[in-house]
Amino acid sequence: MGLYDHNQYVSLTMEFRCNLKCVHCMIEDTMDRLKPQSLESFEELLAHNSANRQWRGLVLTGSEITLRRDLPELAARARSAGFEHVRIQTHGMHLARLDYTQKLIDAGVNEFFVSIAGSNPETHDDITQVRGSFAKAVRGLENLDRFEGVQSITNTVVTEKASAFCRTLSRPWRMSARSNRWNSGSISQ
């Protein structure tokens, strides 16, 4: 088992908007038609977990969850319902604002799953199609490092543009830049 027991987490998609235009995004053309979970569903999940303690962690996700103005309130309500861990999945740009990061942590967010699209500003910003997104995401990760008891998890979708990132990893393998699937057999010793 890894660092997190995923059976102890439940995930809710609470947003379908994003302010990036990532070239690898699989849902960009459908975000205007997709519907996030309702607040009623959120409340039902909280009531269920409060009564049954089925899960220890809640993952609040969506295209970019930090676009929800009520995100701190959702996190606080989740913690009140007995969730020990509240994780958000984010591109990290809003975390560059220390006051916003502090607000999320004060509300009970204690795990941050941050997507990093490339190993440098040029590659990352080219993939996200938003200039300055890398600098903001890195500043957000640095802000998270200021707080005790907060976990940061990073994620990188390996694309041809981001394949140079693989060469920076401290593992004895390389992945073909032409591969479009992880663990597809294109990883060789």
C-alpha positions in Angstrom: 0.0 0.0 0.0 1.2 3.5 -0.7 1.2 6.6 1.4 -2.6 6.9 1.2 -5.2 4.2 1.7 -7.6 5.2 -1.2 -10.3 3.0 0.2 -10.5 5.5 3.1 -11.3 8.4 0.8 -14.4 9.5 -1.1 -14.3 11.9 -4.0 -16.8 14.5 -5.1 -16.6 16.5 -8.3 -17.9 19.9 -7.2 -16.8 22.1 -10.1 -16.6 22.1 -13.9 -14.8 25.3 -14.7 -11.1 25.9 -15.3 -9.0 29.0 -16.1 -6.3 27.0 -17.9 -6.4 25.6 -21.4 -4.2 22.5 -21.0 -3.5 20.9 -24.3 -4.0 17.4 -22.8 -7.3 18.2 -21.1 -9.8 15.5 -21.9 -12.9 17.4 -20.8 -12.3 20.9 -22.0 -14.9 20.7 -24.8 -17.5 19.3 -22.4 -17.1 21.4 -19.3 -20.0 23.6 -20.3 -22.3 20.5 -20.4 -21.0 18.6 -17.3 -22.7 19.1 -14.0 -20.9 19.0 -10.7 -22.4 17.3 -7.7 -25.2 19.3 -6.1 -25.0 20.8 -2.6 -27.8 18.4 -1.7 -25.5 15.4 -2.7 -22.7 17.0 -0.7 -24.9 17.4 2.4 -26.1 13.8 2.0 -22.5 12.6 1.9 -21.6 14.6 5.0 -24.6 13.3 6.9 -23.8 9.7 5.9 -20.2 10.1 7.0 -21.1 11.9 10.2 -23.4 9.0 11.2 -21.3 6.1 9.9 -17.6 7.3 9.7 -17.2 5.3 6.5 -14.4 7.4 5.2 -11.5 9.3 6.8 -10.8 11.6 3.8 -12.8 13.6 1.3 -11.4 14.7 -2.0 -13.0 17.8 -3.5 -12.3 18.0 -7.1 -13.4 19.4 -10.4 -11.8 21.0 -13.3 -10.4 23.7 -11.0 -12.0 23.5 -7.5 -10.5 26.7 -6.3 -12.8 28.6 -8.6 -15.6 27.8 -6.1 -15.9 30.8 -3.8 -17.5 28.6 -1.1 -14.6 26.1 -1.1 -13.4 27.1 2.4 -16.9 26.6 3.7 -17.2 23.2 2.0 -14.0 22.1 3.6 -15.0 23.3 7.1 -18.3 21.5 6.8 -16.5 18.3 5.8 -14.2 18.5 8.8 -17.2 19.1 11.0 -18.8 15.9 9.6 -15.9 13.8 10.7 -13.5 13.8 7.8 -9.9 13.8 9.1 -8.5 14.7 5.7 -9.8 17.1 3.1 -7.9 17.1 -0.1 -8.3 19.4 -3.1 -7.1 18.7 -6.6 -5.9 22.0 -8.1 -3.5 23.5 -10.7 -2.1 25.5 -7.7 -2.2 29.0 -9.2 -4.6 30.4 -6.5 -2.3 28.9 -3.8 0.2 31.6 -4.8 -1.8 33.9 -2.7 -0.7 33.2 0.8 -3.9 34.7 2.3 -6.0 32.3 0.2 -3.8 29.3 1.1 -4.1 30.2 4.8 -7.9 30.5 4.5 -8.1 27.0 3.0 -5.9 25.5 5.7 -7.8 27.3 8.5 -11.0 25.8 7.0 -9.6 22.3 7.2 -7.9 21.5 3.9 -4.9 19.5 4.8 -4.0 17.8 1.6 -3.2 19.5 -1.7 -3.0 17.5 -4.9 -1.3 20.0 -7.3 -0.9 19.4 -11.1 2.4 20.4 -12.5 2.4 20.3 -16.3 6.2 20.6 -17.0 9.6 20.9 -15.3 10.1 24.6 -16.2 8.1 27.7 -16.9 8.4 27.4 -20.7 7.1 23.8 -20.9 4.5 24.2 -18.2 3.1 27.4 -19.6 3.1 26.1 -23.1 1.0 23.1 -22.0 -1.4 25.1 -19.8 -1.5 27.9 -22.4 -1.4 30.5 -19.6 1.8 32.5 -19.2 2.9 32.6 -15.6 1.0 29.5 -14.5 4.2 27.7 -13.6 5.5 30.5 -11.4 2.2 30.7 -9.6 2.0 26.9 -9.1 5.5 26.8 -7.7 4.8 29.8 -5.4 1.7 27.9 -4.2 3.8 24.8 -3.4 6.3 27.0 -1.6 3.4 28.6 0.4 2.1 25.1 1.4 5.6 24.3 2.7 5.2 27.0 5.3 2.5 25.1 7.1 2.9 22.2 9.6 0.6 19.2 9.1 -0.1 20.0 5.4 0.6 17.4 2.7 1.4 18.3 -0.8 1.1 15.8 -3.6 2.1 16.6 -7.2 0.9 15.1 -10.4 2.3 15.4 -13.9 0.5 14.1 -17.0 3.3 12.8 -19.2 2.9 14.2 -22.7 5.4 14.6 -25.5 6.0 18.2 -24.3 6.5 17.1 -20.7 8.6 14.1 -21.5 11.8 15.9 -20.5 10.4 15.8 -17.0 10.9 12.0 -17.0 14.6 12.4 -17.5 14.8 14.5 -14.3 13.4 11.7 -12.2 15.8 9.7 -10.1 14.8 6.3 -11.5 16.8 4.1 -13.9 14.2 4.1 -16.6 13.0 6.4 -19.4 9.7 6.7 -21.2 9.3 7.2 -24.9 8.1 10.7 -25.7 5.7 9.1 -28.2 3.8 7.1 -25.6 0.4 8.5 -24.6 -0.2 6.0 -21.8 1.5 5.5 -18.5 2.5 1.9 -17.8 1.8 0.9 -21.4 4.9 -1.1 -21.8 6.9 1.8 -23.3 8.9 2.1 -20.1 12.2 0.3 -20.6 15.3 -0.3 -18.4 
